[in-house]
Amino acid sequence: MVDDPLDRLVREALERNPMLRKLRFDALGTKEQISQVSTLPDPMVSIALANLPFDTRYTPMTGVQLGISQLFPFFGKRKLRGDVVRGRYQMARHRIDEARNRLRAQVKMVYYQLLYLARVKTLIRKNQGVLGELVRFVTAKYSVGIGHQADVFKARLAWAQVADDLIGLDARQRVLIARLNALRGRPSGTALSVSGALHLDRVSTSHSQWLQELEAHNPRLRTLESQAASLRSAIALARRNYYPDFRVGVMYTFRTYNALDSVKGADFIGLSLSFNLPIFAKAKLAPRVRELEARLASNRAARVELKNELDSRLRQLLIGLETKSKRVDLHRLVLIPQAKQAVLASRLGYQSNKVDFLTVLNNQLAVFKLEIALERLVAAHQAQRAALEWLVGREKR
């Protein structure tokens, strides 16, 4: 199976593009935070000299105390902390999806522009050959005293203008190749050849069908949905902070033998339980809950706004695709065949001196312009199809 050049360029861009690699590393860094925030804090170990009197003499209660304690957040807090970061990780993954879709669409758009330029250059060379024949034909008629010298000049000028168009196309081609190299992570001067025919890949223009796809797969919408999930977990965590965290500890005191001691210097063991008192809830915890609730409300409004924006853009693209598809058919089936018939009729008329040369020249240039317009419409249709895939969030085959 032959590897499609466009698929190869897209695959290379997705593998090598530095911005995409940056986003992948950002997501990986966020993922590594999940276990950090949901794991118990390190236990605390303490060593103390307990019950040492001021006169430096040991008493029966004096001893070396070794203790260990562990902080236990209130039930559910650790899971909620993990859920908050897990939502941020999902947001990072959706940003990667959006960047992949954007990059894929940009590569396709530039590729179709390059294909269009290659096709135009082919048409220009073909037109140069036709105009060259006209120059020779007009010159021959003029040499035998039938034609006019002005017709010779007009034919030569038309031929020269076509050559000038080629120079401009070469410059545009180099600029686009540099752009495509940047997208695929290559130096701008890397050699690249793009050639072939432009094919029209028609798509359904059903708005409801594409809207359903968009709502299910668009990474920007999914990013906001993941942000909402993260914010809901953050609100639950902020409300859970009204409950205290607990620290449980165990202490062991090593003592020396003392005859005056009723227990003859036996070691002591102790237990401790401590917890924080959220007495500043009104000034600290309640504002945090209101802050997060406001951010969640903002997220809901942003989702509605984004859906409306994407829906509008979707309708524009579908209208554009439908219009270009119809215009392609019109050019292929009506305009270009009729223009070619006009060229044939005018050339026959010119040979019999019934039609002037300017009519022949204009008809030939009209065919050339219509053929270029057809290639431009196909390239624009394919570019809009790529934009549609970017908008929806998935590639259509």
C-alpha positions, -999 to 999 in steps of 0.1 A, spaced: 0 0 0 14 34 -11 18 59 18 -2 90 11 21 121 11 -4 141 31 -8 114 57 30 112 60 34 149 65 6 150 91 22 120 110 56 137 109 41 169 122 23 152 151 55 134 161 80 163 158 61 195 164 78 212 194 46 229 207 28 196 208 57 180 226 56 208 252 19 202 258 26 165 263 52 172 289 29 197 306 2 171 309 27 145 322 38 169 349 2 175 359 -5 138 361 24 133 385 8 157 409 -22 135 415 -5 110 438 14 139 455 -17 157 467 -37 125 476 -10 108 497 -8 111 534 18 136 546 51 123 561 49 111 597 67 133 623 94 118 646 104 136 678 131 131 704 129 150 737 144 151 771 113 150 793 107 163 828 141 177 834 141 199 865 157 234 866 184 223 892 197 198 866 191 169 890 173 139 876 140 130 892 121 97 889 101 113 860 131 124 839 137 104 808 144 104 771 112 105 751 109 92 715 77 99 697 61 95 662 29 111 649 8 110 618 -16 137 604 -48 122 590 -69 147 569 -106 145 575 -124 116 557 -126 123 519 -102 152 517 -74 132 501 -97 118 474 -111 153 466 -76 167 463 -67 140 438 -100 147 419 -91 184 416 -58 177 400 -72 148 380 -96 173 364 -67 196 356 -49 166 340 -79 159 318 -79 196 308 -43 192 298 -51 161 277 -79 180 259 -55 208 252 -33 183 235 -62 170 214 -70 206 204 -34 212 195 -33 180 175 -64 189 156 -52 224 149 -18 211 137 -34 185 115 -57 211 99 -28 236 94 -7 210 77 -36 201 54 -44 237 46 -8 245 37 -5 212 17 -37 220 -3 -23 255 -10 9 240 -23 -10 215 -44 -31 244 -58 1 263 -67 16 233 -84 -16 228 -104 -16 265 -114 20 263 -125 10 233 -147 -19 252 -162 3 283 -168 29 262 -187 1 246 -207 -13 281 -214 21 293 -223 22 266 -250 -12 276 -263 -2 313 -263 30 304 -280 10 287 -308 -11 318 -311 20 340 -313 34 318 -341 1 317 -359 -5 355 -357 31 362 -367 27 339 -398 -5 357 -408 12 391 -404 43 380 -424 21 373 -454 2 406 -450 -31 391 -437 -28 399 -400 -20 430 -380 11 439 -361 -9 449 -331 -22 413 -328 14 401 -327 22 425 -298 -9 415 -279 -1 378 -282 35 383 -271 24 405 -242 -1 379 -230 27 353 -231 51 375 -211 24 382 -185 20 345 -179 57 341 -174 55 369 -148 28 349 -130 52 320 -127 77 341 -108 51 352 -83 40 316 -78 75 304 -71 79 330 -43 45 320 -27 56 283 -30 88 289 -11 70 308 17 44 279 21 72 253 22 89 272 50 56 273 68 50 236 64 86 228 75 79 248 107 48 228 114 66 195 110 95 206 132 120 209 104 144 238 94 127 263 71 151 256 43 144 218 42 137 207 6 101 196 0 83 187 -32 45 187 -33 27 177 -65 -3 158 -77 -39 163 -85 -64 181 -63 -94 159 -55 -127 171 -42 -137 150 -11 -174 159 -5 -189 157 29 -224 158 43 -236 193 50 -262 182 75 -260 207 103 -276 185 130 -253 156 123 -221 177 125 -234 196 156 -239 163 174 -203 153 165 -190 187 177 -208 185 210 -194 150 216 -158 155 205 -148 192 204 -117 194 227 -124 230 238 -159 220 251 -144 190 268 -117 212 284 -144 233 299 -163 202 311 -131 189 328 -126 223 344 -161 221 357 -155 187 372 -123 200 388 -141 230 402 -169 208 417 -143 187 434 -126 219 447 -159 232 461 -165 199 479 -130 200 493 -135 236 504 -166 226 523 -149 196 538 -122 219 552 -148 230 578 -140 197 595 -107 194 613 -77 172 605 -64 149 632 -29 141 643 -24 108 662 9 103 681 27 77 702 54 86 727 78 62 746 99 75 775 131 57 785 140 61 821 169 50 844 165 30 876 158 51 907 154 35 941 130 63 952 107 56 922 77 35 931 79 17 897 117 13 899 124 33 867 100 15 844 96 32 810 65 52 801 43 51 770 19 78 760 -7 85 733 -18 119 718 -46 131 697 -47 167 683 -67 185 657 -70 220 642 -99 242 651 -113 260 620 -123 290 640 -116 315 611 -142 298 588 -161 330 582 -130 350 571 -112 322 553 -132 291 544 -165 307 534 -149 331 510 -130 302 494 -163 284 488 -179 315 473 -149 320 451 -150 285 437 -188 287 432 -183 319 412 -157 303 390 -180 274 384 -208 298 373 -183 315 350 -174 281 336 -211 274 328 -215 308 311 -183 302 291 -196 268 279 -228 284 266 -209 311 249 -184 286 233 -212 264 221 -229 293 204 -196 304 189 -188 269 176 -223 264 163 -221 297 143 -187 287 129 -200 252 120 -229 267 100 -205 290 82 -182 262 72 -211 240 60 -225 268 39 -190 274 25 -185 237 17 -219 234 0 -214 266 -20 -179 255 -32 -191 221 -41 -219 235 -63 -195 260 -79 -170 232 -87 -197 213 -105 -207 245 -124 -172 251 -135 -165 215 -145 -198 208 -163 -209 242 -177 -184 271 -176 -152 254 -188 -168 233 -216 -187 264 -229 -155 285 -227 -135 258 -247 -163 258 -273 -160 296 -276 -123 293 -281 -127 267 -308 -154 288 -326 -133 320 -324 -102 304 -337 -121 290 -367 -136 325 -372 -102 341 -370 -88 318 -396 -115 329 -420 -111 366 -409 -146 367 -394 -134 373 -358 -107 396 -346 -76 383 -327 -86 401 -295 -117 379 -293 -96 347 -297 -71 359 -271 -98 369 -246 -116 336 -250 -84 316 -245 -75 336 -214 -111 330 -201 -105 293 -203 -73 297 -185 -89 318 -157 -118 294 -153 -94 264 -150 -74 282 -123 -107 292 -106 -117 255 -106 -84 245 -89 -88 273 -64 -123 262 -55 -112 226 -50 -83 237 -28 -105 260 -8 -131 233 -4 -105 209 9 -90 235 33 -125 242 47 -130 205 51 -98 204 72 -111 234 92 -144 215 98 -125 185 111 -106 208 134 -138 224 146 -156 191 153 -126 175 169 -120 144 149 -108 134 114 -134 122 90 -124 94 65 
